[in-house]
């Protein structure tokens, strides 16, 4: 059975923290593939939509992942041109790959996991894709909200310690705006793309 990780997000822009999380999960859980799914617009960010267009963010994700074995990009959420819900993206992906025998996993960082209880149809999401939650080594995670025993067990089972790499897209955007060096936070091809199109300036 093929083991596939699913990693969604605004990726505004995609940075080395995202890549680090994905590679850590790929190796620690012996995944065969990781699917990156850039959101058109997160339902939790309707009042503060992404700074870069969905097309630019999709291209940056493609650039950042193109040379990494097992990393693939799904443009379903971008092409939909509407509010992105993980349940829709995962259902679409499973329908598209219906002929394959696969085990799907939802990859999230620890800060994202704190708001899982606010996601649309989250219990259905976790039934379709077992969660893998990246928590910095030595850190702890307290999950909010009321959960069924099965989902709570699945969340606890998916907590995975990974080396800390505290990089935030908001900080990167601020540094780019101030014309500060960001080569330690971004893939070189992504940084060149941002420069070429003068994103975040």
Order of alpha helices (4+ residues) and beta strands (2+ residues): beta-alpha-beta-alpha-beta-alpha-alpha-beta-alpha-alpha-beta-alpha-beta-alpha-alpha
